[in-house]
């Protein structure tokens, strides 16, 4: 009788847990399949509420409502870099809400390799119910270092940062990335996309008197992009340039240490649209009416 009662209680507990998890449906998508190692890995978790009433998920640090399980190519779990707090999320009955998470901030994902990720959404009550998402594979690649330079970190007493420009061919066509490394620790301060690049014209990179990195690269057959990045990995400025009267735009360093783009026409989107509108109006004229 005791064995039968224990078995019955176990079956009932499993049924209650399954009933709770059935109140939720969850799915996971990533922003892309192939990433440059070190850049943000953006996951979107969608949660559908089938509980028949509104649900509020609290992220107060005591019991997180969202967990991620990331494994490498050998099936080993990837170490969490910190304890995540996902905050409060309320879902009306029958509705679906989505939470965006940068997995690179939560896990040690700086190494190239093949990975997979699954999310687990926990019910906000104490039932222990949860819903797991689909498993999504992704790849982290090292990219190719195109240019690198170490610079002193202003006001740091001799600490160094290393600027890197990398080429990467991921889900899309060839792209160019900026990466900033803390030299003493080897820590990746930031890795981020500057844009698509056409390598028929080699990117030009230099450092100005304020220790900012300047990058000039060909983005389309007629457009160049000029980016300025500081030692904390902030994109200070971004400008678009067209070819001038003679030759390609050039990145020049002057005697006082300032850097500027020469031999170019700064791109003006308003003027471009106005010019296109004039062309359209001219083409709309009936034949013979001038």
C-alpha positions in Angstrom: 0.0 0.0 0.0 2.8 2.4 0.8 4.6 1.7 -2.5 1.3 2.3 -4.4 0.6 5.5 -2.5 4.1 6.8 -3.3 3.7 5.9 -7.0 0.4 7.7 -7.1 1.8 10.8 -5.5 4.7 10.8 -8.0 2.4 10.5 -11.0 0.2 13.3 -9.6 3.2 15.5 -9.1 4.3 14.9 -12.7 0.8 15.7 -14.0 0.7 18.9 -12.1 4.1 19.9 -13.4 3.1 19.0 -17.0 -0.1 21.0 -16.6 1.8 24.1 -15.5 4.3 23.9 -18.3 1.4 23.4 -20.8 0.2 26.9 -19.9 3.2 28.3 -21.6 4.6 28.0 -25.2 8.1 29.4 -25.8 10.3 29.8 -28.9 13.8 31.1 -29.6 15.4 32.9 -32.5 18.8 34.4 -33.0 19.6 37.5 -34.9 21.7 35.5 -37.4 23.5 32.1 -37.7 27.2 33.2 -38.0 28.9 35.6 -35.6 32.3 37.1 -35.3 33.7 35.9 -31.9 33.2 38.7 -29.4 30.3 40.5 -31.0 26.8 40.5 -29.4 24.8 37.3 -29.8 21.2 38.6 -29.8 18.5 36.1 -28.8 14.8 36.7 -28.9 12.6 34.6 -26.6 8.9 34.7 -27.4 6.5 33.5 -24.6 2.8 32.7 -25.3 0.4 32.7 -22.3 -2.2 29.9 -22.4 -3.1 30.1 -18.7 -6.4 31.7 -19.2 -5.4 34.7 -17.1 -2.7 37.4 -17.1 0.8 36.3 -16.0 3.5 38.4 -14.5 7.1 37.2 -14.5 9.2 38.9 -11.9 13.0 39.2 -12.2 13.9 40.1 -8.6 17.1 38.1 -8.4 15.6 35.5 -6.1 14.2 33.2 -8.8 14.7 34.0 -12.4 11.9 33.3 -14.8 14.3 32.8 -17.8 17.3 30.5 -18.1 19.6 29.8 -21.1 21.5 26.6 -21.7 24.4 27.0 -24.1 26.5 24.0 -25.2 29.7 23.7 -27.3 30.3 21.3 -30.1 31.1 18.5 -27.6 27.9 19.0 -25.7 29.7 20.7 -22.7 27.8 23.6 -21.1 29.3 27.0 -21.6 30.2 28.8 -18.3 28.0 31.8 -17.3 29.9 35.0 -17.0 27.5 36.6 -14.5 24.1 36.2 -12.9 21.5 37.6 -15.2 18.5 39.6 -14.1 15.8 39.8 -16.8 13.4 42.1 -15.1 9.6 42.1 -15.0 7.4 41.0 -17.9 3.6 40.9 -17.9 1.7 38.9 -20.5 -2.1 39.2 -20.9 -4.1 36.0 -21.3 -3.7 34.6 -24.8 -1.0 37.1 -25.7 2.6 36.6 -26.7 5.5 38.8 -25.5 9.2 38.7 -26.6 12.3 39.5 -24.6 15.6 40.3 -26.3 18.8 39.2 -24.6 22.5 39.6 -25.5 23.9 36.2 -24.7 27.5 37.5 -25.0 26.9 39.5 -21.9 25.8 36.5 -19.9 28.2 33.7 -21.1 31.9 33.3 -21.9 31.4 33.3 -25.7 34.7 34.9 -26.9 36.1 31.6 -28.3 35.4 30.5 -31.9 33.5 27.3 -32.4 30.1 25.7 -32.9 27.4 26.2 -30.2 23.7 25.7 -29.5 21.3 27.5 -27.2 18.0 26.6 -25.6 15.9 28.8 -23.4 13.8 27.7 -20.4 10.8 29.8 -19.2 9.6 29.2 -15.7 6.1 29.8 -14.4 5.9 32.8 -12.0 4.2 30.7 -9.3 5.8 27.9 -7.2 4.3 25.1 -9.2 7.7 24.3 -10.7 6.3 24.3 -14.2 8.4 25.4 -17.1 8.6 25.5 -20.9 11.7 24.8 -23.0 12.2 26.4 -26.4 13.6 24.9 -29.6 17.4 24.4 -29.8 19.1 26.9 -32.1 22.7 26.3 -33.4 25.1 29.1 -34.1 28.7 29.5 -35.1 31.4 31.9 -33.8 34.3 32.6 -36.2 37.6 34.4 -35.5 37.5 36.7 -38.6 40.7 38.0 -40.2 42.7 40.8 -38.6 43.2 43.5 -41.2 44.9 46.2 -39.0 46.0 46.5 -35.4 47.5 49.2 -33.2 48.1 49.6 -29.5 47.5 53.0 -27.9 47.8 54.4 -24.4 44.6 54.8 -22.4 44.2 58.5 -21.6 44.5 59.2 -17.9 45.2 55.6 -16.9 48.8 55.8 -15.9 50.2 53.7 -18.7 47.4 51.1 -19.4 47.1 50.1 -23.1 44.2 49.3 -25.4 44.6 47.6 -28.8 42.5 48.6 -31.7 41.7 46.0 -34.3 40.0 46.1 -37.7 38.7 42.7 -38.8 37.2 41.3 -42.0 34.4 38.8 -41.6 32.2 36.9 -44.1 29.1 35.7 -42.1 25.5 35.2 -43.2 25.8 38.1 -45.5 28.5 39.6 -47.8 31.9 40.6 -46.6 31.8 42.9 -43.5 34.2 45.0 -41.5 34.3 45.1 -37.7 36.0 47.2 -35.0 37.4 45.5 -31.9 38.9 47.0 -28.8 41.0 44.8 -26.5 42.3 45.6 -23.0 46.0 44.7 -23.3 46.8 43.9 -19.7 43.9 41.5 -19.2 43.2 40.4 -22.8 39.6 41.2 -22.2 37.4 42.1 -25.2 36.1 45.6 -24.4 33.8 45.7 -27.5 33.5 44.1 -30.9 30.9 45.6 -33.3 30.0 45.8 -36.9 31.0 48.9 -38.9 29.2 47.8 -42.1 29.4 45.9 -45.4 32.7 46.5 -47.2 33.9 46.2 -50.8 37.5 45.2 -50.7 38.2 46.4 -54.2 39.4 49.5 -52.3 41.4 48.7 -49.2 40.2 50.3 -46.0 42.4 53.0 -44.5 42.9 53.2 -40.8 44.8 55.7 -38.6 44.8 57.2 -35.0 44.3 60.9 -34.2 45.8 63.0 -31.4 42.9 62.0 -29.1 43.7 58.3 -29.4 40.6 57.7 -31.6 40.7 55.3 -34.4 39.5 56.5 -37.8 38.4 54.0 -40.5 37.5 54.9 -44.1 36.1 52.1 -46.2 34.1 51.5 -49.4 30.6 50.4 -48.6 29.0 50.6 -52.1 30.4 51.3 -55.5 29.8 55.0 -54.9 29.8 55.5 -51.1 32.6 55.6 -48.5 32.0 55.4 -44.8 34.1 57.2 -42.2 33.9 56.0 -38.6 35.5 57.3 -35.5 35.9 55.0 -32.5 37.3 55.8 -29.0 39.3 53.5 -26.6 36.1 52.5 -24.8 34.6 51.1 -28.0 32.1 53.9 -28.6 31.3 54.9 -32.1 31.9 58.7 -31.8 31.0 59.7 -35.3 30.0 58.1 -38.6 29.8 59.9 -41.9 29.1 59.0 -45.5 31.1 60.4 -48.4 30.9 60.3 -52.2 33.8 60.6 -54.6 35.0 64.2 -55.3 36.0 65.7 -58.7 39.2 63.7 -59.0 39.9 60.3 -57.5 38.7 58.5 -54.3 38.2 60.1 -50.9 41.3 60.1 -48.7 41.9 59.9 -45.0 44.5 62.6 -44.1 46.4 63.2 -40.9 47.5 66.8 -40.4 50.5 68.2 -38.5 48.5 68.9 -35.3 47.3 65.3 -35.1 43.8 65.8 -36.4 42.3 63.5 -39.0 39.8 64.3 -41.8 38.4 63.0 -45.0 39.6 64.9 -48.1 38.7 64.8 -51.8 35.1 63.9 -51.1 31.6 65.2 -51.2 29.8 64.6 -47.9 26.6 62.6 -48.6 23.4 64.7 -48.1 20.3 62.4 -48.1 17.9 65.3 -48.3 19.6 66.8 -51.4 19.8 63.3 -53.0 16.0 62.7 -52.5 15.3 66.2 -53.9 17.4 65.4 -57.0 15.5 62.1 -57.4 12.2 63.9 -57.1 13.1 66.3 -59.9 14.1 63.5 -62.2 10.8 61.7 -61.5 8.8 64.9 -62.2 10.7 65.4 -65.5 9.9 61.9 -66.6 6.3 62.3 -65.7 5.8 65.0 -68.4 3.6 63.9 -71.3 5.5 63.5 -74.7 5.8 66.8 -76.6 5.2 69.0 -73.5 8.3 71.0 -72.5 
